[in-house]
Amino acid sequence: MNPTKLRLIMLGLILLLFLLGFAFPNPHPHFWWQKIPVFDIFFGFFGSILIIVLAKWIGHKWLLKDKDYYDHD
């Protein structure tokens, strides 16, 4: 399966879940943010983007060493 077709399938599934979130809202919200339609979708998406960006930043600033770091000649 080529990447373009896979992206279109994933985008279609995200759009379907987004529309289903409006069609079937949470019937018994416990917290105020659960009353906002499709809040969980946005929270999960932007939360995962934030985790990826932070992990890459930490990896570059803290874990990545210079290319001659282990060269003790």
PDB file of N, CA, C and O in Angstrom:
ATOM      1  N   MET A   1       0.852  -1.172   0.000  1.00  0.00           N
ATOM      2  CA  MET A   1       0.000   0.000   0.000  1.00  0.00           C
ATOM      3  C   MET A   1       0.903   1.243   0.000  1.00  0.00           C
ATOM      4  O   MET A   1       1.822   1.348   0.813  1.00  0.00           O
ATOM      5  N   ASN A   2       0.640   2.156  -0.895  1.00  0.00           N
ATOM      6  CA  ASN A   2       1.500   3.335  -0.978  1.00  0.00           C
ATOM      7  C   ASN A   2       1.131   4.360   0.106  1.00  0.00           C
ATOM      8  O   ASN A   2       0.008   4.352   0.610  1.00  0.00           O
ATOM      9  N   PRO A   3       2.071   5.237   0.460  1.00  0.00           N
ATOM     10  CA  PRO A   3       1.835   6.186   1.560  1.00  0.00           C
ATOM     11  C   PRO A   3       0.685   7.151   1.316  1.00  0.00           C
ATOM     12  O   PRO A   3      -0.008   7.527   2.261  1.00  0.00           O
ATOM     13  N   THR A   4       0.468   7.557   0.077  1.00  0.00           N
ATOM     14  CA  THR A   4      -0.619   8.504  -0.209  1.00  0.00           C
ATOM     15  C   THR A   4      -1.980   7.864   0.067  1.00  0.00           C
ATOM     16  O   THR A   4      -2.863   8.493   0.650  1.00  0.00           O
ATOM     17  N   LYS A   5      -2.137   6.625  -0.349  1.00  0.00           N
ATOM     18  CA  LYS A   5      -3.397   5.915  -0.110  1.00  0.00           C
ATOM     19  C   LYS A   5      -3.617   5.703   1.392  1.00  0.00           C
ATOM     20  O   LYS A   5      -4.734   5.847   1.889  1.00  0.00           O
ATOM     21  N   LEU A   6      -2.548   5.362   2.103  1.00  0.00           N
ATOM     22  CA  LEU A   6      -2.647   5.164   3.549  1.00  0.00           C
ATOM     23  C   LEU A   6      -3.020   6.466   4.257  1.00  0.00           C
ATOM     24  O   LEU A   6      -3.833   6.457   5.181  1.00  0.00           O
ATOM     25  N   ARG A   7      -2.431   7.582   3.828  1.00  0.00           N
ATOM     26  CA  ARG A   7      -2.783   8.885   4.414  1.00  0.00           C
ATOM     27  C   ARG A   7      -4.246   9.235   4.182  1.00  0.00           C
ATOM     28  O   ARG A   7      -4.917   9.748   5.078  1.00  0.00           O
ATOM     29  N   LEU A   8      -4.733   8.960   2.991  1.00  0.00           N
ATOM     30  CA  LEU A   8      -6.138   9.245   2.695  1.00  0.00           C
ATOM     31  C   LEU A   8      -7.073   8.382   3.543  1.00  0.00           C
ATOM     32  O   LEU A   8      -8.109   8.857   4.009  1.00  0.00           O
ATOM     33  N   ILE A   9      -6.710   7.134   3.737  1.00  0.00           N
ATOM     34  CA  ILE A   9      -7.525   6.247   4.583  1.00  0.00           C
ATOM     35  C   ILE A   9      -7.531   6.759   6.020  1.00  0.00           C
ATOM     36  O   ILE A   9      -8.585   6.819   6.653  1.00  0.00           O
ATOM     37  N   MET A  10      -6.356   7.131   6.538  1.00  0.00           N
ATOM     38  CA  MET A  10      -6.269   7.630   7.916  1.00  0.00           C
ATOM     39  C   MET A  10      -7.036   8.946   8.066  1.00  0.00           C
ATOM     40  O   MET A  10      -7.723   9.151   9.067  1.00  0.00           O
ATOM     41  N   LEU A  11      -6.922   9.834   7.082  1.00  0.00           N
ATOM     42  CA  LEU A  11      -7.655  11.098   7.136  1.00  0.00           C
ATOM     43  C   LEU A  11      -9.157  10.853   7.108  1.00  0.00           C
ATOM     44  O   LEU A  11      -9.912  11.527   7.808  1.00  0.00           O
ATOM     45  N   GLY A  12      -9.589   9.896   6.304  1.00  0.00           N
ATOM     46  CA  GLY A  12     -11.008   9.542   6.257  1.00  0.00           C
ATOM     47  C   GLY A  12     -11.499   8.987   7.589  1.00  0.00           C
ATOM     48  O   GLY A  12     -12.603   9.309   8.029  1.00  0.00           O
ATOM     49  N   LEU A  13     -10.684   8.155   8.231  1.00  0.00           N
ATOM     50  CA  LEU A  13     -11.075   7.609   9.537  1.00  0.00           C
ATOM     51  C   LEU A  13     -11.141   8.700  10.603  1.00  0.00           C
ATOM     52  O   LEU A  13     -12.043   8.700  11.440  1.00  0.00           O
ATOM     53  N   ILE A  14     -10.188   9.628  10.574  1.00  0.00           N
ATOM     54  CA  ILE A  14     -10.214  10.743  11.529  1.00  0.00           C
ATOM     55  C   ILE A  14     -11.453  11.597  11.317  1.00  0.00           C
ATOM     56  O   ILE A  14     -12.113  11.991  12.278  1.00  0.00           O
ATOM     57  N   LEU A  15     -11.768  11.883  10.062  1.00  0.00           N
ATOM     58  CA  LEU A  15     -12.968  12.669   9.761  1.00  0.00           C
ATOM     59  C   LEU A  15     -14.231  11.936  10.202  1.00  0.00           C
ATOM     60  O   LEU A  15     -15.151  12.555  10.736  1.00  0.00           O
ATOM     61  N   LEU A  16     -14.283  10.634   9.985  1.00  0.00           N
ATOM     62  CA  LEU A  16     -15.439   9.839  10.417  1.00  0.00           C
ATOM     63  C   LEU A  16     -15.598   9.882  11.936  1.00  0.00           C
ATOM     64  O   LEU A  16     -16.708  10.068  12.434  1.00  0.00           O
ATOM     65  N   LEU A  17     -14.504   9.713  12.674  1.00  0.00           N
ATOM     66  CA  LEU A  17     -14.575   9.782  14.136  1.00  0.00           C
ATOM     67  C   LEU A  17     -14.973  11.166  14.607  1.00  0.00           C
ATOM     68  O   LEU A  17     -15.706  11.311  15.586  1.00  0.00           O
ATOM     69  N   PHE A  18     -14.488  12.186  13.909  1.00  0.00           N
ATOM     70  CA  PHE A  18     -14.854  13.563  14.246  1.00  0.00           C
ATOM     71  C   PHE A  18     -16.360  13.771  14.094  1.00  0.00           C
ATOM     72  O   PHE A  18     -16.998  14.349  14.974  1.00  0.00           O
ATOM     73  N   LEU A  19     -16.925  13.307  12.992  1.00  0.00           N
ATOM     74  CA  LEU A  19     -18.368  13.457  12.765  1.00  0.00           C
ATOM     75  C   LEU A  19     -19.186  12.608  13.732  1.00  0.00           C
ATOM     76  O   LEU A  19     -20.251  13.029  14.185  1.00  0.00           O
ATOM     77  N   LEU A  20     -18.687  11.407  14.049  1.00  0.00           N
ATOM     78  CA  LEU A  20     -19.390  10.567  15.016  1.00  0.00           C
ATOM     79  C   LEU A  20     -19.373  11.187  16.413  1.00  0.00           C
ATOM     80  O   LEU A  20     -20.296  10.969  17.198  1.00  0.00           O
ATOM     81  N   GLY A  21     -18.336  11.953  16.726  1.00  0.00           N
ATOM     82  CA  GLY A  21     -18.279  12.648  18.010  1.00  0.00           C
ATOM     83  C   GLY A  21     -19.386  13.686  18.149  1.00  0.00           C
ATOM     84  O   GLY A  21     -19.896  13.908  19.247  1.00  0.00           O
ATOM     85  N   PHE A  22     -19.759  14.322  17.040  1.00  0.00           N
ATOM     86  CA  PHE A  22     -20.882  15.265  17.072  1.00  0.00           C
ATOM     87  C   PHE A  22     -22.216  14.534  17.072  1.00  0.00           C
ATOM     88  O   PHE A  22     -23.174  14.981  17.702  1.00  0.00           O
ATOM     89  N   ALA A  23     -22.280  13.411  16.366  1.00  0.00           N
ATOM     90  CA  ALA A  23     -23.541  12.670  16.268  1.00  0.00           C
ATOM     91  C   ALA A  23     -23.891  11.968  17.578  1.00  0.00           C
ATOM     92  O   ALA A  23     -25.066  11.858  17.927  1.00  0.00           O
ATOM     93  N   PHE A  24     -22.869  11.488  18.309  1.00  0.00           N
ATOM     94  CA  PHE A  24     -23.094  10.767  19.559  1.00  0.00           C
ATOM     95  C   PHE A  24     -22.281  11.406  20.683  1.00  0.00           C
ATOM     96  O   PHE A  24     -21.239  10.871  21.062  1.00  0.00           O
ATOM     97  N   PRO A  25     -22.732  12.534  21.222  1.00  0.00           N
ATOM     98  CA  PRO A  25     -21.968  13.173  22.303  1.00  0.00           C
ATOM     99  C   PRO A  25     -22.022  12.338  23.580  1.00  0.00           C
ATOM    100  O   PRO A  25     -22.833  11.419  23.701  1.00  0.00           O
ATOM    101  N   ASN A  26     -21.165  12.663  24.510  1.00  0.00           N
ATOM    102  CA  ASN A  26     -21.104  11.955  25.784  1.00  0.00           C
ATOM    103  C   ASN A  26     -22.429  12.176  26.535  1.00  0.00           C
ATOM    104  O   ASN A  26     -22.757  13.315  26.867  1.00  0.00           O
ATOM    105  N   PRO A  27     -23.190  11.111  26.806  1.00  0.00           N
ATOM    106  CA  PRO A  27     -24.503  11.295  27.430  1.00  0.00           C
ATOM    107  C   PRO A  27     -24.422  11.654  28.922  1.00  0.00           C
ATOM    108  O   PRO A  27     -25.343  12.277  29.448  1.00  0.00           O
ATOM    109  N   HIS A  28     -23.357  11.279  29.598  1.00  0.00           N
ATOM    110  CA  HIS A  28     -23.223  11.545  31.029  1.00  0.00           C
ATOM    111  C   HIS A  28     -21.844  12.133  31.338  1.00  0.00           C
ATOM    112  O   HIS A  28     -20.974  11.435  31.858  1.00  0.00           O
ATOM    113  N   PRO A  29     -21.645  13.405  31.019  1.00  0.00           N
ATOM    114  CA  PRO A  29     -20.322  13.983  31.296  1.00  0.00           C
ATOM    115  C   PRO A  29     -20.105  14.176  32.797  1.00  0.00           C
ATOM    116  O   PRO A  29     -21.006  14.613  33.513  1.00  0.00           O
ATOM    117  N   HIS A  30     -18.916  13.850  33.255  1.00  0.00           N
ATOM    118  CA  HIS A  30     -18.575  14.016  34.664  1.00  0.00           C
ATOM    119  C   HIS A  30     -17.837  15.324  34.913  1.00  0.00           C
ATOM    120  O   HIS A  30     -17.911  15.881  36.007  1.00  0.00           O
ATOM    121  N   PHE A  31     -17.128  15.814  33.905  1.00  0.00           N
ATOM    122  CA  PHE A  31     -16.343  17.033  34.026  1.00  0.00           C
ATOM    123  C   PHE A  31     -16.808  18.029  32.975  1.00  0.00           C
ATOM    124  O   PHE A  31     -17.442  17.645  31.992  1.00  0.00           O
ATOM    125  N   TRP A  32     -16.497  19.307  33.176  1.00  0.00           N
ATOM    126  CA  TRP A  32     -16.986  20.338  32.265  1.00  0.00           C
ATOM    127  C   TRP A  32     -16.434  20.173  30.857  1.00  0.00           C
ATOM    128  O   TRP A  32     -17.125  20.502  29.892  1.00  0.00           O
ATOM    129  N   TRP A  33     -15.189  19.666  30.706  1.00  0.00           N
ATOM    130  CA  TRP A  33     -14.610  19.536  29.366  1.00  0.00           C
ATOM    131  C   TRP A  33     -15.215  18.384  28.585  1.00  0.00           C
ATOM    132  O   TRP A  33     -15.071  18.328  27.364  1.00  0.00           O
ATOM    133  N   GLN A  34     -15.883  17.473  29.258  1.00  0.00           N
ATOM    134  CA  GLN A  34     -16.539  16.384  28.547  1.00  0.00           C
ATOM    135  C   GLN A  34     -17.837  16.838  27.892  1.00  0.00           C
ATOM    136  O   GLN A  34     -18.419  16.097  27.099  1.00  0.00           O
ATOM    137  N   LYS A  35     -18.295  18.037  28.209  1.00  0.00           N
ATOM    138  CA  LYS A  35     -19.487  18.596  27.560  1.00  0.00           C
ATOM    139  C   LYS A  35     -19.153  19.213  26.205  1.00  0.00           C
ATOM    140  O   LYS A  35     -20.047  19.442  25.391  1.00  0.00           O
ATOM    141  N   ILE A  36     -17.872  19.481  25.960  1.00  0.00           N
ATOM    142  CA  ILE A  36     -17.450  20.066  24.681  1.00  0.00           C
ATOM    143  C   ILE A  36     -17.388  18.945  23.647  1.00  0.00           C
ATOM    144  O   ILE A  36     -16.695  17.951  23.860  1.00  0.00           O
ATOM    145  N   PRO A  37     -18.107  19.091  22.524  1.00  0.00           N
ATOM    146  CA  PRO A  37     -18.081  18.026  21.511  1.00  0.00           C
ATOM    147  C   PRO A  37     -16.674  17.811  20.957  1.00  0.00           C
ATOM    148  O   PRO A  37     -15.948  18.775  20.716  1.00  0.00           O
ATOM    149  N   VAL A  38     -16.298  16.587  20.761  1.00  0.00           N
ATOM    150  CA  VAL A  38     -15.030  16.105  20.206  1.00  0.00           C
ATOM    151  C   VAL A  38     -13.806  16.696  20.897  1.00  0.00           C
ATOM    152  O   VAL A  38     -12.744  16.786  20.282  1.00  0.00           O
ATOM    153  N   PHE A  39     -13.928  17.097  22.154  1.00  0.00           N
ATOM    154  CA  PHE A  39     -12.775  17.614  22.894  1.00  0.00           C
ATOM    155  C   PHE A  39     -11.704  16.548  23.040  1.00  0.00           C
ATOM    156  O   PHE A  39     -10.514  16.846  22.942  1.00  0.00           O
ATOM    157  N   ASP A  40     -12.111  15.316  23.270  1.00  0.00           N
ATOM    158  CA  ASP A  40     -11.150  14.220  23.457  1.00  0.00           C
ATOM    159  C   ASP A  40     -10.301  13.990  22.215  1.00  0.00           C
ATOM    160  O   ASP A  40      -9.123  13.650  22.327  1.00  0.00           O
ATOM    161  N   ILE A  41     -10.882  14.172  21.031  1.00  0.00           N
ATOM    162  CA  ILE A  41     -10.137  14.001  19.790  1.00  0.00           C
ATOM    163  C   ILE A  41      -9.045  15.057  19.694  1.00  0.00           C
ATOM    164  O   ILE A  41      -7.893  14.738  19.397  1.00  0.00           O
ATOM    165  N   PHE A  42      -9.405  16.315  19.944  1.00  0.00           N
ATOM    166  CA  PHE A  42      -8.415  17.386  19.874  1.00  0.00           C
ATOM    167  C   PHE A  42      -7.358  17.245  20.966  1.00  0.00           C
ATOM    168  O   PHE A  42      -6.171  17.453  20.718  1.00  0.00           O
ATOM    169  N   PHE A  43      -7.785  16.898  22.149  1.00  0.00           N
ATOM    170  CA  PHE A  43      -6.848  16.729  23.256  1.00  0.00           C
ATOM    171  C   PHE A  43      -5.837  15.620  22.959  1.00  0.00           C
ATOM    172  O   PHE A  43      -4.639  15.786  23.188  1.00  0.00           O
ATOM    173  N   GLY A  44      -6.321  14.504  22.456  1.00  0.00           N
ATOM    174  CA  GLY A  44      -5.432  13.401  22.129  1.00  0.00           C
ATOM    175  C   GLY A  44      -4.484  13.732  20.983  1.00  0.00           C
ATOM    176  O   GLY A  44      -3.304  13.384  21.030  1.00  0.00           O
ATOM    177  N   PHE A  45      -4.998  14.404  19.954  1.00  0.00           N
ATOM    178  CA  PHE A  45      -4.165  14.731  18.802  1.00  0.00           C
ATOM    179  C   PHE A  45      -3.079  15.734  19.178  1.00  0.00           C
ATOM    180  O   PHE A  45      -1.899  15.497  18.920  1.00  0.00           O
ATOM    181  N   PHE A  46      -3.469  16.848  19.783  1.00  0.00           N
ATOM    182  CA  PHE A  46      -2.481  17.864  20.124  1.00  0.00           C
ATOM    183  C   PHE A  46      -1.568  17.412  21.264  1.00  0.00           C
ATOM    184  O   PHE A  46      -0.409  17.822  21.325  1.00  0.00           O
ATOM    185  N   GLY A  47      -2.074  16.580  22.158  1.00  0.00           N
ATOM    186  CA  GLY A  47      -1.228  16.024  23.209  1.00  0.00           C
ATOM    187  C   GLY A  47      -0.146  15.124  22.644  1.00  0.00           C
ATOM    188  O   GLY A  47       0.998  15.173  23.096  1.00  0.00           O
ATOM    189  N   SER A  48      -0.491  14.302  21.662  1.00  0.00           N
ATOM    190  CA  SER A  48       0.521  13.424  21.060  1.00  0.00           C
ATOM    191  C   SER A  48       1.530  14.224  20.248  1.00  0.00           C
ATOM    192  O   SER A  48       2.713  13.884  20.236  1.00  0.00           O
ATOM    193  N   ILE A  49       1.086  15.280  19.569  1.00  0.00           N
ATOM    194  CA  ILE A  49       2.021  16.154  18.841  1.00  0.00           C
ATOM    195  C   ILE A  49       2.980  16.805  19.829  1.00  0.00           C
ATOM    196  O   ILE A  49       4.180  16.876  19.566  1.00  0.00           O
ATOM    197  N   LEU A  50       2.469  17.278  20.957  1.00  0.00           N
ATOM    198  CA  LEU A  50       3.314  17.911  21.967  1.00  0.00           C
ATOM    199  C   LEU A  50       4.340  16.930  22.537  1.00  0.00           C
ATOM    200  O   LEU A  50       5.498  17.295  22.741  1.00  0.00           O
ATOM    201  N   ILE A  51       3.924  15.698  22.792  1.00  0.00           N
ATOM    202  CA  ILE A  51       4.852  14.684  23.305  1.00  0.00           C
ATOM    203  C   ILE A  51       5.962  14.403  22.291  1.00  0.00           C
ATOM    204  O   ILE A  51       7.124  14.262  22.672  1.00  0.00           O
ATOM    205  N   ILE A  52       5.617  14.323  21.014  1.00  0.00           N
ATOM    206  CA  ILE A  52       6.619  14.070  19.981  1.00  0.00           C
ATOM    207  C   ILE A  52       7.608  15.225  19.895  1.00  0.00           C
ATOM    208  O   ILE A  52       8.817  15.003  19.833  1.00  0.00           O
ATOM    209  N   VAL A  53       7.101  16.462  19.892  1.00  0.00           N
ATOM    210  CA  VAL A  53       7.985  17.630  19.793  1.00  0.00           C
ATOM    211  C   VAL A  53       8.896  17.714  21.014  1.00  0.00           C
ATOM    212  O   VAL A  53      10.094  17.957  20.872  1.00  0.00           O
ATOM    213  N   LEU A  54       8.350  17.518  22.198  1.00  0.00           N
ATOM    214  CA  LEU A  54       9.175  17.561  23.407  1.00  0.00           C
ATOM    215  C   LEU A  54      10.222  16.441  23.435  1.00  0.00           C
ATOM    216  O   LEU A  54      11.358  16.666  23.851  1.00  0.00           O
ATOM    217  N   ALA A  55       9.847  15.251  22.999  1.00  0.00           N
ATOM    218  CA  ALA A  55      10.795  14.145  22.986  1.00  0.00           C
ATOM    219  C   ALA A  55      11.939  14.412  22.006  1.00  0.00           C
ATOM    220  O   ALA A  55      13.096  14.112  22.301  1.00  0.00           O
ATOM    221  N   LYS A  56      11.615  14.973  20.847  1.00  0.00           N
ATOM    222  CA  LYS A  56      12.669  15.305  19.890  1.00  0.00           C
ATOM    223  C   LYS A  56      13.566  16.415  20.432  1.00  0.00           C
ATOM    224  O   LYS A  56      14.783  16.367  20.250  1.00  0.00           O
ATOM    225  N   TRP A  57      12.988  17.402  21.087  1.00  0.00           N
ATOM    226  CA  TRP A  57      13.778  18.496  21.651  1.00  0.00           C
ATOM    227  C   TRP A  57      14.714  17.979  22.745  1.00  0.00           C
ATOM    228  O   TRP A  57      15.893  18.332  22.776  1.00  0.00           O
ATOM    229  N   ILE A  58      14.185  17.141  23.641  1.00  0.00           N
ATOM    230  CA  ILE A  58      15.020  16.560  24.700  1.00  0.00           C
ATOM    231  C   ILE A  58      16.111  15.689  24.093  1.00  0.00           C
ATOM    232  O   ILE A  58      17.253  15.715  24.550  1.00  0.00           O
ATOM    233  N   GLY A  59      15.769  14.923  23.071  1.00  0.00           N
ATOM    234  CA  GLY A  59      16.759  14.078  22.424  1.00  0.00           C
ATOM    235  C   GLY A  59      17.887  14.878  21.800  1.00  0.00           C
ATOM    236  O   GLY A  59      19.046  14.469  21.872  1.00  0.00           O
ATOM    237  N   HIS A  60      17.575  15.994  21.198  1.00  0.00           N
ATOM    238  CA  HIS A  60      18.610  16.798  20.559  1.00  0.00           C
ATOM    239  C   HIS A  60      19.426  17.597  21.574  1.00  0.00           C
ATOM    240  O   HIS A  60      20.637  17.746  21.407  1.00  0.00           O
ATOM    241  N   LYS A  61      18.795  18.102  22.601  1.00  0.00           N
ATOM    242  CA  LYS A  61      19.494  18.954  23.563  1.00  0.00           C
ATOM    243  C   LYS A  61      20.234  18.165  24.638  1.00  0.00           C
ATOM    244  O   LYS A  61      21.273  18.611  25.125  1.00  0.00           O
ATOM    245  N   TRP A  62      19.721  17.017  25.008  1.00  0.00           N
ATOM    246  CA  TRP A  62      20.275  16.305  26.153  1.00  0.00           C
ATOM    247  C   TRP A  62      21.003  15.020  25.760  1.00  0.00           C
ATOM    248  O   TRP A  62      22.090  14.742  26.266  1.00  0.00           O
ATOM    249  N   LEU A  63      20.407  14.241  24.862  1.00  0.00           N
ATOM    250  CA  LEU A  63      20.968  12.931  24.550  1.00  0.00           C
ATOM    251  C   LEU A  63      21.976  12.939  23.408  1.00  0.00           C
ATOM    252  O   LEU A  63      22.928  12.158  23.416  1.00  0.00           O
ATOM    253  N   LEU A  64      21.779  13.803  22.438  1.00  0.00           N
ATOM    254  CA  LEU A  64      22.635  13.811  21.260  1.00  0.00           C
ATOM    255  C   LEU A  64      24.022  14.332  21.617  1.00  0.00           C
ATOM    256  O   LEU A  64      24.156  15.385  22.239  1.00  0.00           O
ATOM    257  N   LYS A  65      25.035  13.602  21.226  1.00  0.00           N
ATOM    258  CA  LYS A  65      26.424  13.984  21.494  1.00  0.00           C
ATOM    259  C   LYS A  65      27.069  14.463  20.201  1.00  0.00           C
ATOM    260  O   LYS A  65      26.585  14.169  19.108  1.00  0.00           O
ATOM    261  N   ASP A  66      28.173  15.209  20.337  1.00  0.00           N
ATOM    262  CA  ASP A  66      28.924  15.613  19.163  1.00  0.00           C
ATOM    263  C   ASP A  66      29.456  14.386  18.449  1.00  0.00           C
ATOM    264  O   ASP A  66      29.638  13.332  19.059  1.00  0.00           O
ATOM    265  N   LYS A  67      29.706  14.527  17.153  1.00  0.00           N
ATOM    266  CA  LYS A  67      30.152  13.351  16.395  1.00  0.00           C
ATOM    267  C   LYS A  67      31.540  12.881  16.818  1.00  0.00           C
ATOM    268  O   LYS A  67      31.888  11.725  16.578  1.00  0.00           O
ATOM    269  N   ASP A  68      32.344  13.748  17.443  1.00  0.00           N
ATOM    270  CA  ASP A  68      33.662  13.332  17.914  1.00  0.00           C
ATOM    271  C   ASP A  68      33.704  13.164  19.442  1.00  0.00           C
ATOM    272  O   ASP A  68      34.776  13.245  20.042  1.00  0.00           O
ATOM    273  N   TYR A  69      32.572  12.935  20.055  1.00  0.00           N
ATOM    274  CA  TYR A  69      32.475  12.795  21.508  1.00  0.00           C
ATOM    275  C   TYR A  69      33.279  11.598  22.020  1.00  0.00           C
ATOM    276  O   TYR A  69      33.938  11.692  23.055  1.00  0.00           O
ATOM    277  N   TYR A  70      33.226  10.494  21.314  1.00  0.00           N
ATOM    278  CA  TYR A  70      33.900   9.276  21.755  1.00  0.00           C
ATOM    279  C   TYR A  70      35.317   9.153  21.183  1.00  0.00           C
ATOM    280  O   TYR A  70      35.986   8.143  21.404  1.00  0.00           O
ATOM    281  N   ASP A  71      35.764  10.144  20.473  1.00  0.00           N
ATOM    282  CA  ASP A  71      37.092  10.127  19.858  1.00  0.00           C
ATOM    283  C   ASP A  71      38.107  10.685  20.838  1.00  0.00           C
ATOM    284  O   ASP A  71      38.172  11.898  21.036  1.00  0.00           O
ATOM    285  N   HIS A  72      38.909   9.810  21.462  1.00  0.00           N
ATOM    286  CA  HIS A  72      39.860  10.231  22.496  1.00  0.00           C
ATOM    287  C   HIS A  72      41.304  10.160  22.022  1.00  0.00           C
ATOM    288  O   HIS A  72      42.200   9.816  22.794  1.00  0.00           O
ATOM    289  N   ASP A  73      41.525  10.479  20.780  1.00  0.00           N
ATOM    290  CA  ASP A  73      42.900  10.408  20.259  1.00  0.00           C
ATOM    291  C   ASP A  73      43.671  11.687  20.526  1.00  0.00           C
ATOM    292  O   ASP A  73      44.840  11.793  20.154  1.00  0.00           O
TER     293      ASP A  73
END
